[in-house]
Amino acid sequence: MDVGLIGLPGSGKTTVFNLLTGAGAETSAFGGGRVEARQALAAVPDPRLEVLAGMFHPRKVTYAQLRVVDVPGLSRGETGGPNRFLNEVRAVDALVHVIRGFPNALGEPPQPVADAVDMELELGLADLDLLERRRERLDQQRKLTAEGRLERDVVERLIAALEAGRRIEQVALDEAEARLLRGYQFLTQKPMVWVVNLTEAAFEAGTWPGRAELEERAASLGIPLVVTAGQWEMEAMALDPEERRAFLQALGLEETGISRLARAVYRRLGLISFLTAGEDEVRAWTVAAGTTAKAAAGKIHSDIERGFIRAEVVAFEDLREAGSLARARERGLVRMEGRDYVVQDGDVITFRFNV
């Protein structure tokens, strides 16, 4: 899954990219002005792995990962303008809109609501243009098939939704209708997360211009909203882990905003993690919600899926309470599940197989 970071110039988007991927502060925290997209892997923080590492003392710990793309900012003054921006956005699976929540270089106050509206308008207009052109082509056909008539009806519904300020993602479609639209790559159908990039003072105070209105708008569109402080978190990342932990505790925080953002994106994509644990490695494996045990086994190795016998499953919370896998077995907390078992987030699984 590719996650695209988008935002207006000067939003601090590249700083968020650096924080998510550990790329380092190689550009201005609230500037960047990149003209080429960058991409890198971002680990999804998961405290459960730390608990398992304390039990199993593995040689390594491997977190779930997302590929993050730093899409050049939307600017009509650049070569290619919005078209180039929109083409890059179409190539990713989900979007994170980084919204400026701090004064810009000219000292102008942030306008997070206006920036969010502008970006949604840009994405919506691109979808509307695509739909109107498709409607025109359908109308030019002499006789529509049953499938063509269905597509024409769906196109009309989507146009009406966009004109009413809704996202295509919010329009309920049945299986046949959704199948007709698979090749469209609608921008407002992609999972979206908003992240407001604040100053340290605003982040600590929990108040910033337009907060209530932006929260209301995000809720109406079904978009998760996360706050962070890019400049401050970049400085915190330079500390060693113990100093960083003490720093956060002094501010009454359990984790950084960037950690919450990574998990919010992961959930927004409909992803979950099952866990494996042993002396060699403790690892989070990424699967889509609804994945069966046999298919999950294939994430580790195709041979395990091919020779699947059963999955020995214990819920993470049960394992943590028991204190060890042996005690979890003694308490009857480890279950034997077959190939059609639907994996749950946090399941700690040992696969039995024969090839």
C-alpha angles and dihedrals in degrees: 000000000000118000116200121210109212134176146134116281113283095024094121091249095143091051089055088050091051091049095048095047102031088238092145133237096294094142135044110288095233099023128043101145091193117179097192126062118245127199136192140154120271123202116228107228111237119175089195090074091057090054092049091047088056089054101042103027093215127193090241142008120217122196127204112265141210127197109236124200121201100214113202111256121268106260126157091202095067128088108274092016119194093348092064091046093049093048090055092046091053090061096063131077100222138013136225113195110206108207123199112243098169136068112278127233090279092053093251113152120248120266102195096165093051091046092050091048092048093052094046089049091052092050093043093050090052090053092044092053091051093049095046091052090049091049090052092052092049091049090053092060114100096220126012122215120229088263091050091052090050091050090048090054092048092048090053092050092050093048090051091049093051092047088053091055097256128131121244086236088068095056113099111231129181121226095268093048093047090050091056091056101047095105097049101083094209112197096212090051093063116098108263135200124185119213119189111210107213139181116259091253093052092045092053093044092048091221131104139154114292095006098139094044094047092048090050092049092047091051092049091053095042092242120146113233123212129179126211139161106229100188093046094044091050088056091047091052089060090065122088114257096262094048090047091051091050090047092054093045090053087058093046092248127135095196143357124271090244091061090053089048093054092052092044090055091047092053092043089058089056092247129146134182129232116194136223123194135190144122093283099048146351108209144173114219120202120227135156116261108266095037115148124232093251092052091046089054088059090061088068098041136334090233090060090053093045094050097035114156104162144324121239104212134188124172112243093236091052091049093048091050092048091050097219141030091247092056090045088056091048090054093050093245095129111087130198110228131185132227095277096054110124109233116234127211109270097020110151104214137191112190121213114203144156127209 
